[in-house]
Amino acid sequence: MATLGELERTVMDLLWENPEAVTANALRDMLARRTHGEHASKELAVTTVLTVLSRLEKKGLVERARDTRPHRYQAVTSREEHTADLMHEVLGSAPNREAVLARFLGSVSDGEAATLRKLLGHS
């Protein structure tokens, strides 16, 4: 799974926060508000946003609705699914999965451990 740059992560965050597909212009406006407040000027060029969206589409994270003009974009998966995929990929690349899991479990809080036990069906 490809890593994301700072702008790509921010765009993905916005797409995950908006269940409806959005245009590149709308994303540019959301980015400006997030970066500079409610009355921000549109500093970022829409072509830059389109480039980021194109990269995210090639990485399989974004899909583009081509049946409307302007095109609309949305995340392919949820933030939680994406994060789980990243965790699975990292774990899969480890030569000693058990050691990695043990280290991870040793670093979780009591609340997170309780959640893991619950999810695994243990009380």
C-alpha positions as YAML, in Angstrom:
chain: A
units: angstrom
residues:
- id: 1
  name: MET
  ca: [0.00, 0.00, 0.00]
- id: 2
  name: ALA
  ca: [1.42, 3.35, -1.00]
- id: 3
  name: THR
  ca: [2.33, 5.95, 1.55]
- id: 4
  name: LEU
  ca: [0.59, 9.29, 1.49]
- id: 5
  name: GLY
  ca: [2.10, 12.74, 1.47]
- id: 6
  name: GLU
  ca: [0.78, 15.48, 3.75]
- id: 7
  name: LEU
  ca: [-1.60, 16.99, 1.16]
- id: 8
  name: GLU
  ca: [-2.80, 13.53, 0.11]
- id: 9
  name: ARG
  ca: [-3.57, 12.67, 3.76]
- id: 10
  name: THR
  ca: [-5.47, 15.92, 4.21]
- id: 11
  name: VAL
  ca: [-7.50, 15.32, 1.05]
- id: 12
  name: MET
  ca: [-8.28, 11.77, 2.19]
- id: 13
  name: ASP
  ca: [-9.35, 13.10, 5.60]
- id: 14
  name: LEU
  ca: [-11.77, 15.49, 3.88]
- id: 15
  name: LEU
  ca: [-13.14, 12.73, 1.63]
- id: 16
  name: TRP
  ca: [-13.62, 10.43, 4.62]
- id: 17
  name: GLU
  ca: [-15.44, 13.21, 6.48]
- id: 18
  name: ASN
  ca: [-17.79, 13.85, 3.55]
- id: 19
  name: PRO
  ca: [-19.96, 10.87, 2.62]
- id: 20
  name: GLU
  ca: [-21.06, 12.52, -0.63]
- id: 21
  name: ALA
  ca: [-18.76, 12.72, -3.64]
- id: 22
  name: VAL
  ca: [-17.23, 16.21, -4.02]
- id: 23
  name: THR
  ca: [-15.68, 18.23, -6.81]
- id: 24
  name: ALA
  ca: [-12.07, 19.37, -6.92]
- id: 25
  name: ASN
  ca: [-13.25, 22.97, -6.46]
- id: 26
  name: ALA
  ca: [-15.19, 22.02, -3.32]
- id: 27
  name: LEU
  ca: [-12.13, 20.17, -2.00]
- id: 28
  name: ARG
  ca: [-9.94, 23.21, -2.68]
- id: 29
  name: ASP
  ca: [-12.36, 25.36, -0.68]
- id: 30
  name: MET
  ca: [-12.44, 22.81, 2.18]
- id: 31
  name: LEU
  ca: [-8.63, 22.67, 2.19]
- id: 32
  name: ALA
  ca: [-8.42, 26.47, 2.38]
- id: 33
  name: ARG
  ca: [-10.87, 26.59, 5.31]
- id: 34
  name: ARG
  ca: [-9.06, 23.80, 7.13]
- id: 35
  name: THR
  ca: [-5.70, 25.48, 6.68]
- id: 36
  name: HIS
  ca: [-6.61, 29.15, 7.15]
- id: 37
  name: GLY
  ca: [-10.03, 29.35, 8.78]
- id: 38
  name: GLU
  ca: [-13.57, 30.00, 7.59]
- id: 39
  name: HIS
  ca: [-12.81, 33.11, 5.50]
- id: 40
  name: ALA
  ca: [-9.68, 31.82, 3.77]
- id: 41
  name: SER
  ca: [-8.82, 32.78, 0.24]
- id: 42
  name: LYS
  ca: [-8.45, 30.03, -2.33]
- id: 43
  name: GLU
  ca: [-4.63, 29.84, -2.27]
- id: 44
  name: LEU
  ca: [-4.32, 26.30, -3.60]
- id: 45
  name: ALA
  ca: [-4.82, 25.95, -7.35]
- id: 46
  name: VAL
  ca: [-7.54, 23.57, -8.40]
- id: 47
  name: THR
  ca: [-5.01, 21.94, -10.76]
- id: 48
  name: THR
  ca: [-2.95, 20.98, -7.69]
- id: 49
  name: VAL
  ca: [-6.01, 19.38, -6.10]
- id: 50
  name: LEU
  ca: [-6.75, 17.55, -9.35]
- id: 51
  name: THR
  ca: [-3.17, 16.24, -9.44]
- id: 52
  name: VAL
  ca: [-3.48, 14.96, -5.87]
- id: 53
  name: LEU
  ca: [-6.83, 13.34, -6.67]
- id: 54
  name: SER
  ca: [-5.33, 11.69, -9.75]
- id: 55
  name: ARG
  ca: [-2.51, 10.25, -7.65]
- id: 56
  name: LEU
  ca: [-4.97, 9.00, -5.04]
- id: 57
  name: GLU
  ca: [-7.07, 7.43, -7.79]
- id: 58
  name: LYS
  ca: [-3.99, 5.62, -9.16]
- id: 59
  name: LYS
  ca: [-3.26, 4.37, -5.62]
- id: 60
  name: GLY
  ca: [-6.78, 2.92, -5.48]
- id: 61
  name: LEU
  ca: [-7.94, 5.19, -2.66]
- id: 62
  name: VAL
  ca: [-10.28, 7.48, -4.60]
- id: 63
  name: GLU
  ca: [-12.83, 6.94, -7.32]
- id: 64
  name: ARG
  ca: [-14.00, 9.53, -9.79]
- id: 65
  name: ALA
  ca: [-17.57, 9.79, -11.05]
- id: 66
  name: ARG
  ca: [-17.06, 10.57, -14.72]
- id: 67
  name: ASP
  ca: [-20.76, 10.79, -15.56]
- id: 68
  name: THR
  ca: [-21.05, 14.37, -14.29]
- id: 69
  name: ARG
  ca: [-19.20, 17.58, -15.00]
- id: 70
  name: PRO
  ca: [-17.31, 18.61, -13.07]
- id: 71
  name: HIS
  ca: [-16.19, 15.16, -11.97]
- id: 72
  name: ARG
  ca: [-16.89, 14.19, -8.38]
- id: 73
  name: TYR
  ca: [-14.53, 12.25, -6.13]
- id: 74
  name: GLN
  ca: [-15.00, 10.02, -3.11]
- id: 75
  name: ALA
  ca: [-12.98, 7.62, -1.00]
- id: 76
  name: VAL
  ca: [-13.12, 3.99, -2.07]
- id: 77
  name: THR
  ca: [-12.98, 2.67, 1.50]
- id: 78
  name: SER
  ca: [-13.58, 4.03, 4.98]
- id: 79
  name: ARG
  ca: [-10.77, 5.46, 7.08]
- id: 80
  name: GLU
  ca: [-11.06, 2.43, 9.39]
- id: 81
  name: GLU
  ca: [-10.77, -0.05, 6.52]
- id: 82
  name: HIS
  ca: [-7.77, 1.83, 5.10]
- id: 83
  name: THR
  ca: [-6.06, 1.84, 8.50]
- id: 84
  name: ALA
  ca: [-6.74, -1.88, 8.98]
- id: 85
  name: ASP
  ca: [-5.27, -2.56, 5.52]
- id: 86
  name: LEU
  ca: [-2.13, -0.61, 6.45]
- id: 87
  name: MET
  ca: [-1.80, -2.54, 9.72]
- id: 88
  name: HIS
  ca: [-2.23, -5.84, 7.89]
- id: 89
  name: GLU
  ca: [0.37, -4.86, 5.30]
- id: 90
  name: VAL
  ca: [2.92, -3.89, 7.93]
- id: 91
  name: LEU
  ca: [2.28, -7.06, 9.90]
- id: 92
  name: GLY
  ca: [2.55, -9.13, 6.72]
- id: 93
  name: SER
  ca: [5.96, -7.68, 5.92]
- id: 94
  name: ALA
  ca: [7.41, -8.59, 9.33]
- id: 95
  name: PRO
  ca: [9.65, -11.66, 9.39]
- id: 96
  name: ASN
  ca: [8.43, -12.48, 12.91]
- id: 97
  name: ARG
  ca: [4.74, -11.65, 13.14]
- id: 98
  name: GLU
  ca: [4.41, -13.05, 16.65]
- id: 99
  name: ALA
  ca: [7.13, -10.74, 17.95]
- id: 100
  name: VAL
  ca: [5.51, -7.74, 16.28]
- id: 101
  name: LEU
  ca: [2.10, -8.64, 17.74]
- id: 102
  name: ALA
  ca: [3.63, -9.13, 21.18]
- id: 103
  name: ARG
  ca: [5.32, -5.72, 21.01]
- id: 104
  name: PHE
  ca: [2.10, -4.10, 19.84]
- id: 105
  name: LEU
  ca: [0.02, -5.72, 22.56]
- id: 106
  name: GLY
  ca: [2.58, -4.69, 25.14]
- id: 107
  name: SER
  ca: [2.11, -1.07, 24.17]
- id: 108
  name: VAL
  ca: [-1.69, -0.78, 24.22]
- id: 109
  name: SER
  ca: [-3.57, 0.87, 27.05]
- id: 110
  name: ASP
  ca: [-5.78, -1.09, 29.43]
- id: 111
  name: GLY
  ca: [-8.85, 0.23, 27.60]
- id: 112
  name: GLU
  ca: [-7.49, -0.84, 24.23]
- id: 113
  name: ALA
  ca: [-6.61, -4.27, 25.65]
- id: 114
  name: ALA
  ca: [-10.18, -4.62, 26.94]
- id: 115
  name: THR
  ca: [-11.49, -3.68, 23.49]
- id: 116
  name: LEU
  ca: [-9.22, -6.26, 21.84]
- id: 117
  name: ARG
  ca: [-10.39, -8.97, 24.27]
- id: 118
  name: LYS
  ca: [-14.01, -8.05, 23.56]
- id: 119
  name: LEU
  ca: [-13.45, -8.12, 19.80]
- id: 120
  name: LEU
  ca: [-11.73, -11.50, 20.09]
- id: 121
  name: GLY
  ca: [-14.68, -12.83, 22.10]
- id: 122
  name: HIS
  ca: [-12.94, -13.05, 25.47]
- id: 123
  name: SER
  ca: [-14.10, -11.38, 28.65]
...
